[in-house]
Amino acid sequence: MPAMPIIDGEDTLEDRIHYRAALTLLLLASTLAVMAGSAIVPVVELMRSDLGIDATAAGLILTMHGLVIAITSPLVGWMIDRWGVRGPMAAGLLLYGLAGGAGVFVSNYSVLIFSRAIFGIGAAFIFAGTTVAMLSLYRGAIRDRVMGWRTTATSLGGVLFPIMGGGLATAFSWHATFGLYTVGIPLGLTALVVIPGSGNEPSPDHYKESVLSLLRPALIAVYFLVLIQAVMLYALAIFLPLRLSELGLTTPVLVSIYMAIMAAVSSLVGVVFGRLGKRFSYLTLLRLTALTWVLAFLTLGTSSDFIVLAAASAVLGIGNALAFSTTSVLIDDYVSESLLGRAMAMFSTCMFLGQFVSPLLLGPLMEATSITTGYLVLSGCATLILGVLFVLRNEANTAPRTDAG
């Protein structure tokens, strides 16, 4: 990607003030990826009834954008590497706002699904663009703090947006919930002003580095962990409400508390991630992530106590925050800047592909056995991952970037 100005924690006060507006925008834009699905979760049943569709079709409204992100992210990453972050991300924000907001007016299912697919393209630019911009603009010690703040912002969005979406639907209709997405329009216009340009046009040799370098074993391992993280997260989001229903807890507001607990804990971990990155190696943080998966799903698979299940949600929140932040900075450390857009696009593909396939992988297993058995299987898989991570050598906190400033 064309070189961007950076701030590394040792810059002047003037430099920090200059980047404050950019950081604020990037943190706000980072929440839009989680808003893409979470905002309309409370109105899925209302849409199903009003549009006269079955549950599967209604669920596709919720998941279509994720599949599109997974498919289009490689092209998005190439565009970011070729032209820089500002233009593609601003265009993505505008597309997000326009296509997402179309649901305010659309009452035809086919048109709504089409708008959600276009909306997913915009979300792909936002997810990859915000991450690349943060990693390019903020270097040194401040980088880990910024990535932790991103985790905090997205986690808080996971709490607030369903509440806002449900509130709009209650006050008006399910169409009003889609109005939340129009925030992408002013953010897109603002991005054109506050995100620094790409600087001088790079030489032709800048693009000659092979994308095959992204297939190095270390990077493949990180991408695998990103996919697993998404599967683990949605295993809780999709199947815990069903498990709670089996135990007699069906009140929506009480069920939502469990997801809110996970998101709140993730937010807290994100705030302190910069300090954790200084004190512990990233390999140690990944080991801790896998340990939280083992303990959380072991608890979910063996306990019927509501308080204990809430504690398991909190533990999974710790793992989610650690995985999200640690894998992001590891990718940044393992690739050169000319490939950073495509590398983070692969991150997007793995993340949203994991979300999409989670119910497809776990649903049949849990239907054939039980939800608790499925959770125990996940705990066993996490144990294998933890074992592999303990076998790996901890030679350094990260691999050195080839072109780090």
C-alpha positions in Angstrom: 0.0 0.0 0.0 1.3 3.5 -0.7 3.1 4.9 2.3 1.0 6.9 4.8 2.2 9.3 7.5 2.5 7.5 10.9 2.4 8.3 14.5 4.4 6.1 16.8 3.8 7.3 20.4 7.0 9.5 20.3 5.6 12.3 18.0 4.9 15.8 19.1 1.8 17.1 20.7 0.9 18.7 17.4 1.1 15.4 15.6 -1.1 13.7 18.2 -3.8 16.4 17.8 -3.6 16.1 14.0 -4.4 12.4 14.3 -7.1 12.6 16.9 -9.8 13.3 14.4 -8.7 10.4 12.2 -8.6 8.0 15.2 -12.1 9.1 16.3 -13.5 8.5 12.8 -11.7 5.1 12.5 -13.1 3.9 15.9 -16.6 5.0 15.0 -16.3 3.3 11.6 -15.0 0.1 13.3 -18.3 -0.3 15.0 -20.2 -0.4 11.7 -19.0 -4.0 11.0 -20.8 -5.3 14.1 -23.7 -3.0 13.5 -24.2 -4.7 10.1 -25.8 -7.7 11.7 -26.5 -6.8 15.3 -28.7 -3.8 14.7 -31.4 -5.9 12.9 -31.3 -9.0 15.2 -34.3 -7.7 17.3 -36.4 -7.3 14.2 -35.8 -10.5 12.4 -39.1 -12.0 13.5 -41.0 -8.8 12.7 -39.5 -8.9 9.1 -40.4 -12.6 8.7 -44.0 -12.0 9.6 -44.4 -8.8 7.6 -42.7 -10.1 4.5 -44.4 -13.5 4.7 -41.2 -15.5 4.6 -39.9 -18.5 6.5 -37.2 -18.5 9.2 -34.4 -19.5 6.8 -35.2 -16.6 4.4 -35.4 -14.2 7.3 -32.0 -15.5 8.6 -30.5 -14.8 5.2 -31.3 -11.1 5.7 -29.1 -11.3 8.7 -26.2 -13.2 7.2 -26.1 -12.2 3.6 -23.7 -9.3 4.2 -21.2 -11.7 6.0 -21.0 -14.0 3.0 -20.5 -11.1 0.6 -17.7 -9.7 2.8 -16.0 -13.1 2.8 -16.2 -13.3 -1.0 -15.3 -9.7 -1.9 -12.6 -9.0 0.6 -9.6 -10.2 -1.5 -10.5 -7.7 -4.2 -11.1 -5.0 -1.6 -7.6 -5.7 -0.2 -6.0 -5.4 -3.6 -7.7 -2.0 -4.2 -6.5 -0.7 -0.8 -3.0 -1.8 -1.6 -3.2 -0.2 -5.0 -4.8 3.1 -4.2 -4.4 3.6 -0.4 -7.1 3.6 2.3 -8.8 7.0 2.1 -10.7 6.7 -1.2 -11.8 3.0 -1.0 -12.8 3.4 2.7 -14.8 6.6 2.1 -16.6 4.9 -0.9 -17.3 1.9 1.3 -18.8 4.1 4.0 -21.1 5.9 1.5 -22.2 2.6 0.0 -22.8 1.2 3.4 -25.0 4.1 4.3 -27.0 4.2 1.0 -27.5 0.4 0.6 -28.0 -0.3 4.2 -30.5 2.6 4.6 -32.5 1.3 1.6 -34.3 -1.0 4.1 -36.2 2.0 5.4 -38.2 2.1 2.1 -38.0 -1.5 0.8 -40.9 -3.9 1.4 -40.0 -6.5 -1.2 -37.9 -9.5 0.0 -35.9 -9.9 -3.2 -35.0 -6.2 -3.3 -34.1 -6.2 0.4 -31.7 -9.2 -0.1 -30.1 -7.5 -3.1 -29.6 -4.3 -1.1 -28.0 -6.4 1.7 -25.6 -7.9 -0.8 -24.5 -4.4 -2.0 -24.4 -3.3 1.6 -22.0 -6.2 2.3 -19.6 -4.8 -0.3 -19.5 -1.5 1.5 -19.0 -3.3 4.8 -16.0 -5.2 3.3 -14.3 -1.9 2.5 -15.0 -0.6 6.0 -13.8 -3.6 7.9 -10.5 -3.9 5.9 -10.0 -0.2 5.5 -10.3 0.8 9.1 -7.9 -1.9 10.2 -5.3 -1.1 7.6 -5.6 2.6 8.4 -5.1 2.1 12.1 -2.1 -0.2 11.5 -0.6 2.2 9.0 -1.1 5.5 10.9 -0.2 4.3 14.4 3.1 2.6 15.0 5.2 1.6 17.9 3.8 1.3 21.4 0.6 3.2 20.5 -0.4 0.6 17.9 -1.4 -2.0 20.4 -3.4 0.5 22.4 -5.2 1.6 19.3 -6.0 -1.9 18.3 -7.3 -2.6 21.8 -9.5 0.5 21.6 -10.9 -0.9 18.3 -11.9 -4.0 20.1 -13.5 -2.0 22.8 -15.4 0.1 20.3 -16.7 -2.9 18.4 -17.7 -4.7 21.6 -19.6 -1.7 22.9 -21.4 -1.5 19.5 -22.4 -5.1 20.0 -24.3 -4.0 23.2 -25.7 -0.7 22.0 -26.8 -1.4 18.4 -29.3 -4.1 19.2 -30.9 -1.9 21.9 -31.1 1.0 19.4 -32.5 -1.2 16.7 -35.1 -2.7 18.9 -36.0 0.8 20.2 -36.6 2.2 16.7 -38.7 -0.8 15.8 -40.8 -0.5 18.9 -41.3 3.3 18.4 -41.9 3.1 14.6 -41.5 -0.1 12.6 -38.8 -2.6 11.6 -38.0 -0.4 8.6 -36.8 2.4 10.9 -34.1 0.1 12.2 -32.4 0.2 8.9 -32.1 4.0 9.3 -29.1 3.4 11.6 -27.0 2.4 8.7 -27.3 5.9 7.1 -24.6 7.0 9.6 -22.2 5.7 7.0 -22.9 8.7 4.7 -21.6 11.5 6.9 -18.8 9.3 8.1 -17.8 8.6 4.5 -17.7 12.3 3.7 -15.7 13.0 6.8 -13.2 10.3 5.9 -12.3 12.2 2.8 -11.3 15.1 5.0 -9.6 13.6 8.0 -7.9 10.4 6.7 -4.4 11.3 5.4 -3.7 10.7 1.8 -1.3 8.0 0.5 1.6 10.3 -0.1 3.7 10.0 -3.2 2.8 7.4 -5.8 5.0 4.3 -5.2 7.4 2.9 -7.8 6.2 0.0 -10.0 8.4 -2.4 -7.9 6.1 -1.7 -5.0 3.5 -4.0 -6.5 5.8 -6.8 -7.5 5.8 -8.6 -4.1 4.0 -11.8 -4.6 0.7 -12.3 -2.7 1.9 -15.9 -2.3 3.9 -14.7 0.6 0.6 -14.5 2.5 0.6 -18.3 2.4 3.5 -18.6 4.8 2.8 -21.2 7.6 2.8 -18.5 10.3 0.2 -16.4 8.6 -1.9 -19.4 7.7 -1.9 -20.3 11.4 -3.1 -16.8 12.3 -5.8 -16.9 9.7 -6.9 -20.3 11.1 -7.2 -18.8 14.6 -9.3 -15.9 13.1 -11.7 -18.4 11.6 -11.9 -20.4 14.8 -12.5 -17.3 16.8 -15.5 -16.5 14.7 -16.9 -20.0 15.0 -16.5 -19.8 18.8 -18.2 -16.4 19.0 -21.2 -17.5 17.0 -21.5 -20.8 18.8 -22.4 -18.7 21.8 -24.5 -16.1 20.0 -26.6 -18.6 18.1 -26.9 -21.6 20.5 -26.7 -20.2 24.0 -30.3 -18.6 23.7 -31.5 -22.1 22.7 -29.7 -23.7 25.6 -31.2 -21.1 28.0 -34.6 -21.9 26.5 -34.1 -25.6 27.4 -33.4 -24.5 30.9 -36.6 -22.4 31.1 -35.2 -18.9 30.4 -37.0 -17.4 27.4 -37.5 -13.7 28.4 -35.6 -11.8 25.6 -34.3 -9.1 27.8 -32.8 -11.6 30.2 -31.4 -13.7 27.4 -29.7 -10.6 25.9 -27.8 -10.1 29.2 -25.6 -13.0 28.4 -24.4 -11.5 25.2 -24.1 -8.1 26.8 -21.9 -9.6 29.5 -19.5 -11.0 26.9 -19.4 -7.7 25.0 -18.8 -5.7 28.1 -15.9 -7.9 29.2 -14.4 -7.7 25.7 -14.6 -3.9 26.0 -12.7 -3.9 29.2 -10.0 -6.2 27.9 -9.6 -4.0 24.8 -8.9 -1.0 27.0 -5.9 -2.7 28.6 -4.7 -4.6 25.6 -1.9 -2.2 25.0 -0.5 -2.9 28.5 -0.9 -6.7 27.9 1.0 -6.4 24.7 3.9 -4.8 26.5 4.0 -7.3 29.4 3.3 -10.6 27.5 4.4 -12.0 24.2 1.7 -12.4 21.6 2.1 -16.2 21.7 1.3 -16.1 25.4 -1.8 -14.0 24.7 -2.9 -16.6 22.1 -2.3 -19.4 24.6 -4.5 -17.5 27.1 -7.1 -17.1 24.4 -7.3 -20.8 23.7 -7.4 -21.5 27.5 -10.5 -19.2 27.7 -12.1 -21.2 24.9 -11.4 -24.5 26.7 -12.9 -23.2 30.1 -15.8 -21.4 28.6 -17.2 -24.2 26.5 -16.4 -26.8 29.1 -18.5 -24.8 31.5 -21.3 -24.3 28.9 -21.4 -28.0 28.2 -21.5 -29.1 31.8 -23.5 -26.5 33.8 -27.2 -25.8 34.1 -26.7 -22.9 36.5 -27.7 -19.5 35.1 -25.0 -17.6 37.0 -22.3 -20.1 36.0 -23.3 -19.8 32.4 -23.1 -16.0 32.6 -19.5 -16.4 34.0 -18.7 -18.6 31.0 -20.0 -15.9 28.7 -17.6 -13.4 30.5 -14.7 -15.8 30.0 -15.4 -16.1 26.3 -15.5 -12.3 26.2 -11.9 -12.3 27.4 -10.9 -14.7 24.7 -12.8 -12.9 22.0 -11.0 -9.6 22.8 -7.6 -11.2 23.0 -8.0 -13.1 19.8 -9.4 -10.1 17.8 -6.6 -7.7 18.8 -3.7 -10.2 18.9 -4.3 -11.7 15.5 -4.6 -8.2 14.0 -1.2 -7.0 15.2 0.4 -10.3 14.3 -0.7 -10.0 10.7 0.7 -6.4 10.7 4.0 -7.7 12.0 4.2 -10.6 9.6 3.6 -8.8 6.3 5.2 -5.9 4.4 3.2 -2.7 4.1 2.7 -3.3 0.3 0.6 -6.4 1.2 -1.2 -5.1 4.3 -4.5 -4.4 2.6 -4.7 -7.9 1.1 -3.5 -9.4 4.3 -6.2 -7.7 6.3 -8.7 -8.6 3.6 -7.9 -12.2 4.2 -8.5 -11.5 7.9 -12.0 -10.3 6.9 -12.7 -13.3 4.7 -11.7 -15.7 7.5 -13.7 -13.8 10.2 -16.9 -13.6 8.2 -16.6 -17.0 6.7 -16.3 -18.4 10.2 -19.5 -16.6 11.2 -21.3 -17.9 8.2 -20.3 -21.5 8.6 -20.6 -21.7 12.4 -24.3 -22.7 12.4 -23.7 -24.9 9.3 -21.0 -26.9 11.2 -22.5 -26.9 14.7 -26.2 -27.1 13.9 -26.3 -30.6 12.6 -24.0 -31.8 15.4 -26.2 -30.3 18.1 -29.4 -31.5 16.5 -28.1 -35.0 16.3 -26.8 -35.0 19.9 -27.4 -31.9 22.1 -26.2 -28.3 22.5 -24.1 -29.3 25.5 -22.4 -32.0 23.5 -21.6 -29.5 20.8 -20.1 -27.2 23.4 -18.0 -30.0 24.8 -16.7 -30.8 21.3 -15.7 -27.2 20.9 -13.9 -27.4 24.3 -12.0 -30.4 23.0 -11.0 -28.7 19.8 -9.8 -25.7 21.8 -7.8 -28.1 24.0 -6.0 -29.3 20.8 -5.3 -25.7 19.7 -3.9 -24.9 23.2 -1.6 -27.9 23.0 -0.3 -26.8 19.6 0.3 -23.3 20.9 2.3 -24.6 23.9 4.5 -26.7 21.5 5.4 -23.6 19.5 8.6 -21.8 20.5 8.3 -18.2 21.8 11.3 -16.8 20.1 10.1 -13.2 20.1 7.1 -11.1 20.7 6.5 -10.7 17.0 8.1 -11.4 13.7 9.8 -8.2 12.4 8.2 -6.3 9.6 10.3 -6.0 6.5 9.5 -2.3 6.0 8.5 -1.1 9.4 9.2 2.5 10.0 
